[in-house]
Structures are given as C-alpha cells and as structure tokens.
Amino acid sequence: MAKLTKKQKLAAEKIEAGKAYTLQEAASLVKEITTTKFDASVDIDVRLGVDPRKANQMVRGVVSLPNGTGKQVRVLALCTADQEAAAKEAGADYVGLDEYIEKIKGGWTDVDVIITMPQIMGKIGALGRILGPRGLMPNPKSGTVTMDVAKAVKEVKQGKIDFKVDKFGIVHTSIGKVSFEAEKIAENAREFVLTLIKLKPAVSKGTYVKSIYLSSTMSQGIKIDPKSVE
C-alpha cells in the first residue's frame, strides 16, 4: 500500500469518517484537500437506484453547467459548406467534412466532441469502430447531431456536457476545476444532480439518488447528503 505524503495526511484529517456533508460544505472542502500542483478537475459521482441493464431504466442526458467546466473542449464540426462559417464563428476548433472523415479513418481523434448534421450521419456511420470506443460518436440524444451546428458548438464551448449511467448504476462526470469558487462548484453540482432527478425513470422504485460523492483529481471522495442538493 502506498504511503500518504504529509500533505495527503493533512487533507485526509479534514474529512470526518462517515459524515455526510452539505453540498456547500463539500464544495469548500474539496478545494482544501486538493494537493495537486495543477488545476485539478472536480468530479461528481452519483449512485442511482436503477438497473441499467433494463432499457426503461437507462438514465442518459445532457446538462448545461451554469459556470462551465473550466476545460478547453476541442470541437470538430462535420458539416455542409453552408454551415462552415457559422460553426467557425461559434468557436469550433476544426470545421470541414470529407477531409476530416479521411483523417479519422487514418486514426486521427485529437478532439473532445464531434458535432454533425443528420444528413451526414450516413458518411460517419463507417467511423463507428474508431469513434465509438472513444465516446466521440455523434448522437441526437446528446445534441451532437443537429441542423443547427453553430448553436450546438456554442453550447458545448459554454459548458454543455452529456452523461450516461454505467453498468453499476453510477453517473460520473467532471463539473469544474478546483480553481473555481466554492459557490460555483456547488452551483454546477446542484444543476447536474437536479437534471438527474428530472430524468428519473417512471419504473424506478425506492430511493433514486442513493449516494453522492465529490472529489478532485487524486483526492479522496467527500460524501454529500442528497437532501442538501434537492
């Protein structure tokens, strides 16, 4: 077992074992216990009372974080020529079509999000084996297949993220950076959890939000009282 550094020990001592903190307390505490020299990401893990193996209990959606993610998101817009200027103006890092499809076929995937149009999906379908495993395949449910490419690019750049519950019933995502003010971290976390609550499957019985943990890169998780979010 790896030994904790002095800073890590001091950070661990700030978390009371078994205690569930309020969202605001956790947002402040995650900043205190982060010892990385870089601007660490702030992550949230929410365990839901669903069975993802059943189609009617799959939780998936998108959310626009009020304070953004703090991350520079590289966006590729695969669109028709008439949409290219608007996509560039909206902030897309790469804009085009056939030349980028060929680059992807050659193994290029140096982007975070790909946005395209319905009529182009036929061309992109062949890229599924490359884009799918990397989570880059455009999908109408996540808003990355749309007729308004510029709007989608702008939303992603401003902090729109998509999420999906994993096979263990947990939804995990980054909601900001440690450099954010605690209030902004709390606002992003609250928006994310409330979006999950709105997406509660009708067939889900019992406790829906079972647990919430907030952490930063390489820090331990801080348990949050779900009632403080709702």
N, C-alpha and C positions, 0 to 999 in steps of 0.2 A: 504494500500500500504506500502510495506516495506521501511524503511528509508535507504538511502545510507550511507555507512560508509565514514569517512573522505577520505580514500584512493580512494574509488569509485567515490566520488565527484571530486577529483583532476583529476582522469582518464577521467571522463566524460567531463571535461572542456577542455581537449586536442583535442576533436573531434568537428570540426566545423559543426553545423547543416546544412544538405542539401548539403554539399560539397562531390564531388566525387574525391577521391584521386587517385594518380597513384599507380600502384601495388607496386613499391618500397617504396613509402611513407607509404602505408598501412602496409607493412611488418615490417617497423621500428616502426610504431605507435602501432601495436598490442603488441609488446614487452613492450612498455612504459605504456600501460593502463592495463596490466595484474597485478593483485594484489594478486593472489593466492600464498600460500607458497610452493605449489608443482609445478612440471614442467608440466604446463598446455598444453593440446593439442591445436594446431592451426587448426581451421576448415574453410572450404570454402563452401559457398552456392551460386549456380548459378541457376538463374531462366531462363528457356529456353522457346522460343516461339513455343512450341509443344503441342499436345493433346495426352497425354499418353494413353488415352482410345482407341486410334486407333493403331492397330498393326504396321502400317507403319510409325508411329511417335514415337515409343518406342526407347529411347536412352539408350543403355547399352554397357559397355565395360570394358576394363582393361587398366591400365597405370602403368608404372614403374617410380616411382618418383626418380629423379636423386640423391637426398640426403636422401632417405629412409623416413620412417615415425617417426622414433625415438621410436617406440613402439616395445616391445618384443612380437613377434607373436608366439603363440603356435600352432605348426603344427602337425597334425596326418596324417600319410601316411598309407592308407589301400591298401596294395599291395601284390603281389605274393612273395613267398620266394626268388626268384632270384633277386628281386628288393630291398629287405630289406637293404642290406649292403650299397648300393649306396644312399638310402634315408637317412640312419643314417649319412653317411658321409657328405651329403648335408646340414644337420642341423635339420632334423625332430626331434621333441621332443618325439613323440610316433610313433612306427612302428610295424605293425602286420596286422592281418586280423580278423579271427574268434573270437579271444578273445576280441578284441575291439568292434566288432559288438555286442557281447553279453553284454559288459559293457554299450554300448549306449542304448540297449534295456532296460537295468536296470535303465536308466535315467542319465548316465554319459555324460556330454557335456562340460567338462572343457578344451576346445580348442577354437582357433580362426578361424582356417582354416582346412578343411579336403581335402586331395588330394588322388585320387584313379585312377584306370585304367578302360577302357571301359568294359572289361570282368567281372569286379567285380560289376558293377552297378546293376546287377540283384539281388545281395545279399543286396545291400544298399537301393534298392527301398522301401523295407519294413520299413525303418527307416524314411521315409519322414515326417511322422506326428511328429517325435521328432526333426529332423534336420531342416525341412522347416521353422517353425516359428522362429527359432534361426538364420536363414540365413547361416546355415552350410552345406546345401545340395550341394554336388559337382556338377559342371555344366561345360560341354565342352566349353560354351561361355566365361566362366571366367578362363579357362585354368586349372581347378582343376580336370578334367577328361582327362587323357593323358597317352600315353605309356611311356613317359619319366618322371617318377615320380621325380627322383632326380633333374632334371632341374627345374621342377615346384616348388619344395621345395626351391631350391636356390633362385629363383626369388621372391617368397613370402617373404623369410627372408631378401632379399635386398631392399624391399620396393614396391613390386608389389601389387596393390590393384584393386578390382573390384567395379563397381558402377552402379547404375541404377536410372533413373529419377523416382520420386514418382508421385502419382496421381495428385499432384498440379503443376507438371512441374518443380520441383526443384531437383537438384542433390546436395546432401550434403555428404561431407566426410572430414576426418582428413588428413592433408597434412604435419604434422610435430609437433614439440614441440617449446614452447616459448624459450627454451634454444638454439635453432638453431640461427645462424647468420641471420640477416635480408635478406641478399642476398640469402641464402639457402632457406628461406621461400618463397621468391619471385620466385626462380627457380622452386620449386615444384609446386607452384600455377600456374605459366605460363605453365608448362608441362601439368598439369591437364586440364586447360581451352583450350589449343590448341588441346588436344586429343578430348575434347567435340566438338570442331569446326569441326574436321575431320569427326566426326560421325553424322554431321547434316543430317537429313532425306531429301531426294530429294523433298518430298512433302511439306516440311516446308516453309511457305511463310512469308514475312515481317521480322521483327527483330528477329534473332535467340537467341543471348545472350542478354536477357532483363536487367539483373542486376547481379552484383557480390558483395558478402559481405564476408569480412574476419573477423574472431573473434577468441577468445581463450575461454577456459572453464570459464564460468561465466562472460566474458567481453561483452560489447555491440558490435554490428557489425559495421564494417567500410566499407562504400560504396566505391567501386572501379570503376574507369572509364574503361569500357571494351576496349576502344581504346588503353589504356596503356598496355594491355596484348597482343593484337593482333599485 
